[in-house]
Amino acid sequence: MALKKINFLRPLAAALAVTMTLGFAGCTNGDDDSSSDSSETSTDGEIKVENHKVGYIFREDASKSGFAAQLREQRERASNRTSMDTCYIDNVTLTDFENAVKALADNGCTDIVSCSPAYINVLDSAAKKYLDLNFISFGSLNGSINVSAYSESTYQGAYIAGLVANFNSSSKKIGVVADPGLTSTTAVINAVALGTELDQDGGATVYAAGAERDNEIEQAVDALVDNGCDVIICYTDSAYSAEYCEKKQVKFIGNLDFSEDESKFSNMLMYFYCRRDSYFLAQFKSMKLGTNESDDYIGDMSNGTVLVSPALKAADDGTQKLIDAIEPYVSNGSAIIFKGPLKDAEGNVKLLETDELTDQQILDMNWYVEHVETIGDFRQAQTDIKPNNFTIKT
């Protein structure tokens, strides 16, 4: 399926053009409404309204602060605005993914949202078995007859973060604590390095460390500081990377939406994040109108999915001017981040001056650009995974 950058306002406008009121019951834990009619018709007999129930599958605990929790909250906001029937199962491993799909389907869900790029392969397998369900595959660029691919250009925010980090660094050594399980992790690290080169005083060396759990994040941040990094950029599912940097009194940039509690961080320079409310809102409305199709979507700065915060109090004077100068160019697409000439960390030419990476090549990046050094993957084998009882939550 060819990739399309879809204007999310299109289905929204179609929904707003409908004058009838949509009234649906909210999702209730454990209630199976799969026997209900699949559609309703308005009193004028012209507009058919579909009944959908959407189930989300999270890799992490959606009740804890972090990526999963913020995505859950974004689901709730869109659900409340449309009265869409939604629910979720969290802490689902790759091996349990299909069982989670079955549990949600048995609970009446007609649509499944996979909330981690780690699920891409297992989702493709499940989608072929559950052809009566519609899926949204987070972190993917390629959909199918019943799978809509959804991905994000998070690296755009990381590019601006790299510039800000370098401007606020004395050592010109920038650390990135990154969860390899998130979307486009390698591209995010590379974008940080390329962003540092925007500084008129020259670029920085970027040190990358892999981590996921809290104890791993501590080890990774400690190692980055030991290597001389005086600014750390977080790219983890957990908010603990920001909390630990604050505890160590090291300047840092967050990768989650800290707009409600940014004041508790005295060492945060800024943060970049993704907001998906409009995407979910458009999807829910098109589902109800029966106009939804298996379209592929990329959230970026141009459509308001990828966002960067203003410079915070910990940032040096002049930081906001840098953000204001570069952000419009990234948003309108004139700042092409992955364009040649580019060399990899070993000095090999990867892109000529006229070359530019495609969206798929960016998503699949498995090499680092110049001035990126990896100092280790601090993730450890998980031996304490508890069996999932597939509790459906609202």
Helices and strands as residue ranges (DSSP letters): H 9-16, E 39-41, E 48-50, E 53-57, H 67-82, E 85-89, H 97-106, E 111-114, G 117-119, H 120-129, E 134-138, E 147-152, H 155-167, E 173-178, H 185-196, E 205-210, H 214-226, E 231-235, H 240-247, E 251-254, G 262-264, E 268-274, H 277-289, E 297-299, E 306-308, H 319-331, E 342-343, E 349-351, H 359-363, E 372-377
